[in-house]
């Protein structure tokens, strides 16, 4: 697709990113750091990188999670995004929890560097998933505790980077918690504890779903109008419309369905070893919807031979289902956003309500920092992200593939050659049987 203008403000190459996020020595990278707070208090200063709706929501959830949390810096590629975020934080949070000023707000592709260089103890990473590996690496090297939204990469190279960053964070004593809130939700914790204890026997099969209606349709049309009128370059349109761009979101199987796949991996206690998938683009066919699919169906095979059928769809007028189910040799377990139960010899139903999981994940993160026992979910969420990525790769190409190949041999890198506002042709929609497996 040809670009509509040739703006180049804010340009940065991938080489610039690598240099910027690798500026510390190996010794500095693994130096252990202890709990860090504002001098003489237990105040935790938090910066936000990626000031869209989810990032701003995560910042508010963080403030609600524990006393003495102060948001002190905001960053986003676009100025209007941090301006909107600052206004929302000031309107919805107590004044003492918002220490942000226009001088501590940053835009451009290098905004993350400026946030990390400001006076913060912890950072929330909320940019589109394409940027997560580089932002995580920079945050770890800067010695910051981290909350990062899911997913954490869009391709195998990004997953490998996240795993390396998680290892360095472990050595440095830094906390990393991911935005997979089910891991912090009471009924999921109770059911999983019993499944892992053997209450349903050995898991032999399962299903998981994120089937829902249309998403961001109006925004996609509005963004398309701005792009067509020449107000935005290719790069700006794609980033503002990131949900519909594979290179930015990973497609909805990665960006959204990763929640359910993470639960399945949790239940089974392992990532899959193989997958075979299919999918397509039947309803959202216009150019305003970028190059992602609107439905997927993937079969995953786990180390013990268990097979799990995974489905996700974003189509209006169809039945919705967002849930997980596994079948063992002596029972079955079911979970969704509100319920959890086990049927069989060890039947169990979760009856007590869970605290807000979007707040609880921050509560657990902050508590781990203050107790000097930092949580580190980096490797686990990287594995769940790769589970989703290999499903997408299989569906896009029509090929079966193994975990070992995706993890160790795939050279797929969806990053653009340069991060700048200007021309950026969009890859065509994948065609199974024709799209190359890389």
N, C-alpha and C positions, 0 to 999 in steps of 0.2 A: 504494500500500500504506500503510495507516494505521500510525502509529508506536505503539510499545508503551509508551513513557513520554516524558516531556518534559524530560529532563536537558539542561541548557544549559551545564554547566561547560566552560571552555576555548573559548568561542565566539570566532570571528573572522570578519569579513565579507570578501568579496573586495576591497572598498575598503581595509580594513585591511591586507590582504596587499600591495596595490599601493603603499600609502603606505610600508609597512615595507621593501619591496624597491626603492624609488625615492628613498630619503632622501638620497642623495649628489648633488652637483652634477654637471653634465656634465663639467666640468673634472676632477673627482675620478674620474669613471667611466672616463676615457681616460688617466689618468696611468699611465705605464709603471712596473711594479715589476720588480725583479730577483729572483734566487733568494733565498728567505727560509728561514732555519734558526735554530735556537736559538743564542743568542749564543755565539761561540767554539767551535762544533762543527759537524759536518755532520748533526746529528740532525734528522730530519724529524718534526714533530709532526702527527698526523693525527686528525681528528674524524670521527665517523660519524653521519650523519643517516638514520634508517631502520634500526632495529636488529633486523630480522627475520632469517630464515635466510640469504638472499642477501647482505644488508648485512653481517652478521657474518662470513659466509664471505669476502666481499671484503676486510674488515679483516684477516683472518688471511692471505689471499693477499698483501696489501700488505706485511705484516710479513715474510713469507717471501721477498719479492722482492729485498730489499736490506738491508745492515746499517744500524743506527742508525735504525730506524723505531719510533716509539712512538705507540700509540693513547692519546690524552689526554682525549677527550670523547666522550660518547654522547648521542644524542637520538632520541626516538621519540614518536609521539602517545600511546602507552600505556606506563605505568610498568612493567608486567609484561614488556614486550618488552625494554626496556633492561636490566632486572634479569636476564633470561635471557641476554641478550647478554653482559653483564659477567661472569656466572658462566662462560659458555662460553669467553670470551677468557682468563680467569684460569686455567681448567683446561687449556687447550690451547696457550697461548703462554708463553714464558719470562717470568719476572717483570719483567725489565728492559724488555720490550716493551709492558707494560701500565701506563700511568701514569694510569689512570682511577680516580677515587674517586667515592663517591656525590655529592659536591659538584660534580663535573663531568659529571653525568648529568641530563638534562632531559626532561620530558614535556609534553604539551599541544600544541595546534596551532602554538604559537610556539616549539617546541623548537629549530627550525632556527636561529632568530635567536640563541638563547643559545649553541648550539654554535659558530656563526660568530663570536660575540663573545668566545669563550674563546681561550686561547693556542694556536692551531693554525696550521700553514703550509699544510695541504692538507685537503680534506674529501672524504669518500666519500658520494655521494648514493644512498641505497638505498630511499627511500620508494616507495609505489606511483606509477606513471608520471604520474598526474594532478598530482602535486605537483612534478614535475621542472622544468618551466619556471620556476616562481616560486623554487624553491630554487636553481636554477642562476643566475638573475639576482642573487639575494641573495649568493651565493658570489662571483660575479664582482665585484660592487660592494664586497664586503668584502676583495677582493684576495687570495683564496685560490686555490691550484691545486686542480684538480678531477678526481676520478674519478666518473663517473656511470653508473649501470646503464642498460641499454636497456630498453624504448624510451624516448624522451625527451619524449614528449607523447602525448596521446590524441585531439587534434583539430587542425585547421589553425591555429587561433589560437595554440595552444601551440607548434606547429612554428615559426611566425613569431617568437615570443618567443625560442625557443632560438637561432635564427639570429642575431638581434640581439645576444643575450648572447655568442655565439661571436665576433662582430665586435669587441665591446668587449674581450673577453678577449685577442684577438689584439693589439689596440692596447696593452693593459696588460702584455703579455708573460706571460700566465698560461697554464698548461697545462690542456687538457681532453682526457681520454681516456675513451672510452665502453666499456661492457661487451660489446662485440662481439668476443669473444676470437679468432674466426677471423682477424681482421686482424693478429693477433700469433702465428699458428700456422704453423710452418715449412712444412708441405706446402701450405697455402693460399697462402702467400707465393710459393712456388716455382712452383706451377701458374699463379697469376695473373700473375706476372712474364712467363711465356712466352706466355700468352694475350694480354696487352697488347702483347707484342713482335711479335704477328702470327703465332705458330706454328700457329694453326688457321685463319688467314685472317679474313675478316670474319664476325662472329657474325650468324647469320640466325634462330636459334631456340634455345629452351632450356626446361628444366623445373626446378622446385625444389619441395621437399616438406618438411613437418614433420608427418608422419602418425604418431601415437602412440596409446597407450592412455589410460585414464582418469587424471585428475590431481586431487589434493586432494579426492577423493570423501569419505573419512572425515571430514576436517576440515570439509567443507561441511555434513555432517549434524550434527556436533557444534555448529558455529556456529548452525545453524538451531534446535537445541534451546535454546541459551542465549537466542536472540532470542525464540522463542515463549514462553518462561517469563517474559519481561518483564525479564530482567536487563540487556539491552542496548537502547539506542535504535536507531532506523533507521540513523542515521549510524554508530554503533559497529559494528553488524552488517555494514554494507556495507564499511566499511574493513577490518574483520578478515576479511571474505570477499572481499577486493578483486579476486581473480583472476576472479571470476564477474560483476563489475560493469563494464559498458562504460565508464562515466564515470571509473572508477579505473584499469582495466587497458588499455582500448582494444579489448578482446576478444583472444582468443588469436592471431588473425592479426597483431595489432600487438605484443602482449607477447612472443610466442615466435617466430612465423614471420618476424619482422623479421630474424633472423639469416640466413636463406636469401635473402631479398630483398636484403639488404645485399651478399651475395656476388654475386648476379646483377648488381646495379648496378656492383659492382667489376669484374667480368669485362667488362662492356660499356663501362664508362667513362662512364656516364650514368644518370640517372634516366629512368623511362618518361615518355611523353607522353600516353598514354591508358590506360584500363582498362575492362573489363567483367567483372562477377563475379556469382556466385551462392553461396548457402549456406543453412544452416538449422539447426534445433534438433530433432533427431530422437531422440536417446538421452537427453541430459541435459535432461529436460523439467520436473522439479520446481521449486518456488519456491526451494528451498535453493540452486539453481544460478543465482540472479540472473537476468540478462537477456541473457547472451551466447549466441552460436551454438556448435554443436559441430563444424561442418565448413564449409569454404570452398573454392571453386575460382575462380580469377581469371585472366583472360588480360590480360597487359600488352603494350603496343606501345611500342617504343623508337624513337628518332629516325630510325634508318636503315630502319625498317620491320620489324625483327626482332620476333618474337612469342615471349613466354615464358608457359608455363602454370604457374601456381602452385597448389599444393594444401596444405591443412593440415586436420588432423582430430585430435580427442581422443576416441577411441571404443575401448572394450575389445573384445578378441576379433577384431581386424582386423589386417591386415598393417601392419607399421611401415616407415617409410622417411623418413629425415632426410638429404637430400642435395641436390646441385645438379649440373646438367649443361647445357652449352652446345654448340651445333653451329655450326661455321664452314664457310667455303667449302673448306677443306682439312684438316679434322680436327674432333675433338671433345675436350672436356675434362670431367672428372668429379671431384667432391670430396665427401667426407663427413667426419664427425668424426675418422676415423682414416686415411683413404686419399686419394690423389690421383694421377691419371694423365691422360695425353694420348694419343689414338689418331690416326693419320694419318701424313702425311709427316714430321712432327717428333715422333714418339712419345717419350713420357717417362713414367717412373714414379718417384715419390718413395719412396725406400727408407729414409732415415734417420728416426729417431723425432723427434718434436717435444718440446721442453720443455713442461711443464704450461702451457697457454695462459692459464689463469685467473691464474697467477702471472706469466707473461711480460708480460701487458698492464700490470701494475703495475711490473715491471722496466723496461719501456720508458718508462713515464710518469716514474718517479723519476729515471731516467738523464737524461731530457730536462730535467728541472728542475735537476738538479745541474750539468749541462753548460751551462745558460743558453740552451738551444735548445728551448723548450717545444713539445711536440706540441699540436696543436689539431684534434681530430676533430669539433668541434661541428657544422659545416655538413654534413659528410658523413653523420653519423648522423641529423641532422634530415631530410635528404633521404630516407634509407632508411626512417625512421619515417613520413614522409608517403606513401611508396610503399605501405606497409602500410595506413595510414589510408584512402587513397583506394580501396583494394581493399575494405575493410570497408564504406565508404560506398556503393560500387556494389552490393555484395551485399545490404546492408540495404534499399536502395531499389529494386533492380532496374534502375537507371539506369546508362548509360555516362557516364563523365566524363573530363575532361582534366586534366592536371597544372596547366596555367595557371589553370584555374578553381579547382581545389582550393587552389592556392598563393596565389592573389591575390583571389579573389572569395568563396569560401565563408565564411559567418558562423557555422559550427558551433562552439559553445562548450559543452562538456559539464560545466563547473564548476557546482557548486551555488551558490545565491545567498548562502549563508553557510556557513562552516565551523564547525559547532558540534554538540555531542551533543544530538540531539533528533529531531524528525520530519523525514523526508526521503523522500517518495514515490518509489518506483523507477519509472523509465520502463518502459513495456511492452516485451516482446520485439518486435524489428523484424519487419515483414511486407513482403517485397518487393512492389512495386506499390502499396503503401499508405503506407508510411513516407515522409515527406517528405525530399527532398534539400535540405539547408540549406547 
